[in-house]
Amino acid sequence: MKKMKKIAAVIGTVVIMISGGARPLDLYASEAAAVPAPSGQEMVIDYTTYVDQVASLAETEDQKRYRSLCPAFEAGETITLKSSEDREAFVRYYRNSYDLFLANTQGTVWYEGDRNTYLETPVSDYRAAVITATINKFGLSVDADPLTAIRNTCSRVRSGFQYDYDYMKMTYPDALVSGHAICVHYSMAAYILLNAEGIPTRMVAGTRSGGGHQWNECFVNGAWVTVDFTSFADKNISPDGFVSADYLGTYVEV
């Protein structure tokens, strides 16, 4: 039950604001019960589903709806949305907040009519394997304090990845094997590990100092905290993954 207690401690009973001007989202500790608690003495957690369940705790209703459609979309099925705007929002959500495979090698998305969309090259049956491989590579923090867990997880990810711009077009599974990564791979690792540790975390795509970038936001103690695990080739923005006030203004979500 330690994971469940951490989730409740992290979320609390609050009203939060999604960054980027989105509407308020009521989020209550009781929602943590939606994530099945491990049962029995072995306390086994199926992280292949637990990761996404924790992430969804801090999502809007539309984001949860998009998440529910993503598995079929990855399998190559045609997805029907409410409108062309809703379809575009779904594709952005998939690429920026759900995909753990393609990274910067984004597959071609096809449109049919005003509401339908599908992925040209299906990428199904990878998600469970890549979540397991990430946890096996980096391990999980056992720290009860979420801020300490984030710092320690950042240290392990930076130790396991070497920033290498030559690997811009590498998929995330390939980055795990090679140990060479760019920002999107660091962000995917953080998403998997921090949610597995019971900290609701999302991937965020945008720009930093005018250049394309991807980072994470974690919901901790009733507020979104911007974290960036990327260990840049020329500099680190912070020693522990937390983005300081000096840098925060350079992050622009798209």
RAURCOR-V108143 format. One record per residue. N is the residue number from 1. RES is the residue in three letters. PSI is psi as a letter, one per 40 degrees, with the letter a starting at -180 (none if undefined). OMEGA is omega as a letter, one per 40 degrees, with the letter a starting at -180 (NA if undefined). NEAR is the number of other C-alpha atoms within 12 Angstrom. Layout:
BEGIN
n: [N;N]
res: [RES;RES]
psi: [PSI;PSI]
omega: [OMEGA;OMEGA]
near: [NEAR;NEAR]
END
This chain:
BEGIN
n: [1;2;3;4;5;6;7;8;9;10;11;12;13;14;15;16;17;18;19;20;21;22;23;24;25;26;27;28;29;30;31;32;33;34;35;36;37;38;39;40;41;42;43;44;45;46;47;48;49;50;51;52;53;54;55;56;57;58;59;60;61;62;63;64;65;66;67;68;69;70;71;72;73;74;75;76;77;78;79;80;81;82;83;84;85;86;87;88;89;90;91;92;93;94;95;96;97;98;99;100;101;102;103;104;105;106;107;108;109;110;111;112;113;114;115;116;117;118;119;120;121;122;123;124;125;126;127;128;129;130;131;132;133;134;135;136;137;138;139;140;141;142;143;144;145;146;147;148;149;150;151;152;153;154;155;156;157;158;159;160;161;162;163;164;165;166;167;168;169;170;171;172;173;174;175;176;177;178;179;180;181;182;183;184;185;186;187;188;189;190;191;192;193;194;195;196;197;198;199;200;201;202;203;204;205;206;207;208;209;210;211;212;213;214;215;216;217;218;219;220;221;222;223;224;225;226;227;228;229;230;231;232;233;234;235;236;237;238;239;240;241;242;243;244;245;246;247;248;249;250;251;252;253;254]
res: [MET;LYS;LYS;MET;LYS;LYS;ILE;ALA;ALA;VAL;ILE;GLY;THR;VAL;VAL;ILE;MET;ILE;SER;GLY;GLY;ALA;ARG;PRO;LEU;ASP;LEU;TYR;ALA;SER;GLU;ALA;ALA;ALA;VAL;PRO;ALA;PRO;SER;GLY;GLN;GLU;MET;VAL;ILE;ASP;TYR;THR;THR;TYR;VAL;ASP;GLN;VAL;ALA;SER;LEU;ALA;GLU;THR;GLU;ASP;GLN;LYS;ARG;TYR;ARG;SER;LEU;CYS;PRO;ALA;PHE;GLU;ALA;GLY;GLU;THR;ILE;THR;LEU;LYS;SER;SER;GLU;ASP;ARG;GLU;ALA;PHE;VAL;ARG;TYR;TYR;ARG;ASN;SER;TYR;ASP;LEU;PHE;LEU;ALA;ASN;THR;GLN;GLY;THR;VAL;TRP;TYR;GLU;GLY;ASP;ARG;ASN;THR;TYR;LEU;GLU;THR;PRO;VAL;SER;ASP;TYR;ARG;ALA;ALA;VAL;ILE;THR;ALA;THR;ILE;ASN;LYS;PHE;GLY;LEU;SER;VAL;ASP;ALA;ASP;PRO;LEU;THR;ALA;ILE;ARG;ASN;THR;CYS;SER;ARG;VAL;ARG;SER;GLY;PHE;GLN;TYR;ASP;TYR;ASP;TYR;MET;LYS;MET;THR;TYR;PRO;ASP;ALA;LEU;VAL;SER;GLY;HIS;ALA;ILE;CYS;VAL;HIS;TYR;SER;MET;ALA;ALA;TYR;ILE;LEU;LEU;ASN;ALA;GLU;GLY;ILE;PRO;THR;ARG;MET;VAL;ALA;GLY;THR;ARG;SER;GLY;GLY;GLY;HIS;GLN;TRP;ASN;GLU;CYS;PHE;VAL;ASN;GLY;ALA;TRP;VAL;THR;VAL;ASP;PHE;THR;SER;PHE;ALA;ASP;LYS;ASN;ILE;SER;PRO;ASP;GLY;PHE;VAL;SER;ALA;ASP;TYR;LEU;GLY;THR;TYR;VAL;GLU;VAL]
psi: [e;d;d;d;d;d;d;d;d;d;d;a;h;i;h;i;h;h;i;e;e;i;i;i;h;h;h;i;d;d;d;d;e;d;h;h;i;i;i;i;d;e;f;h;h;g;d;d;d;d;d;d;d;d;d;e;d;f;i;i;d;d;d;d;d;d;d;d;e;d;d;d;d;d;e;e;i;h;h;h;i;d;i;d;d;d;d;d;d;d;d;d;d;d;d;d;e;d;h;f;c;d;b;e;f;h;i;h;h;i;i;h;a;e;e;i;i;i;h;d;h;i;f;i;f;d;d;d;d;d;d;d;d;d;d;d;d;d;i;i;i;e;h;d;h;d;d;d;d;d;d;d;d;d;d;d;d;d;d;e;i;h;h;h;d;e;f;d;e;h;i;d;d;d;d;d;d;d;e;h;i;a;d;d;d;d;d;d;d;d;d;d;d;d;d;d;e;e;h;h;i;i;i;h;i;a;i;h;f;e;i;i;i;h;a;i;h;h;h;h;f;e;i;h;h;h;i;h;e;h;g;i;d;d;i;i;e;i;e;e;e;h;h;i;d;d;d;d;e;e;h;h;i;none]
omega: [a;a;a;i;i;i;a;i;a;a;a;i;a;i;a;i;i;a;i;i;i;a;i;i;i;a;a;a;a;i;i;i;i;i;a;i;i;a;i;a;a;i;a;i;i;a;a;i;a;a;a;i;i;a;a;a;a;a;i;i;i;i;i;i;i;a;a;a;a;i;i;i;i;i;i;i;i;a;i;i;a;a;i;i;i;i;i;i;i;a;i;i;a;a;a;a;a;a;i;a;a;a;a;i;a;i;a;i;a;i;i;a;a;a;a;i;i;a;a;a;a;i;a;i;i;a;a;a;a;i;i;a;i;i;i;a;a;a;a;i;i;a;i;i;a;a;i;i;i;i;a;i;i;a;a;i;i;i;a;i;i;a;a;a;i;a;a;a;a;i;a;i;i;i;i;a;a;a;i;a;i;a;a;i;i;a;i;i;i;i;a;a;a;i;i;i;i;a;a;a;i;i;a;i;i;i;i;a;i;a;i;a;i;a;a;i;a;i;a;i;i;a;i;i;i;i;a;a;a;i;a;a;a;a;i;i;i;i;a;i;a;a;a;a;a;a;a;a;a;i;a;a;i;NA]
near: [21;20;36;34;24;32;45;33;27;38;35;27;21;24;20;27;21;26;25;15;11;14;15;17;23;22;29;22;25;19;23;32;19;19;31;22;24;19;13;9;8;8;15;16;25;21;35;25;22;35;39;40;36;41;40;34;39;43;38;23;18;22;29;23;23;33;31;22;27;36;28;22;36;34;20;23;22;25;34;27;27;19;18;19;16;22;31;25;24;35;36;26;30;38;35;35;39;39;45;46;37;33;35;29;21;26;24;19;26;23;21;17;16;17;22;25;34;33;29;18;18;25;27;22;18;22;29;23;22;34;37;27;25;40;32;21;26;29;27;33;29;23;20;23;23;33;30;21;32;42;29;30;41;37;29;31;44;35;22;29;36;28;29;24;21;13;25;24;24;28;31;39;33;25;39;33;20;20;27;33;39;40;45;49;52;49;46;48;52;52;49;50;47;54;46;42;42;48;54;46;45;45;44;41;33;25;20;23;16;12;15;21;32;37;42;44;39;45;43;33;24;27;25;29;32;37;41;48;47;43;35;25;18;11;10;22;27;24;21;27;36;32;28;19;14;12;20;22;15;20;31;22;29;23]
END
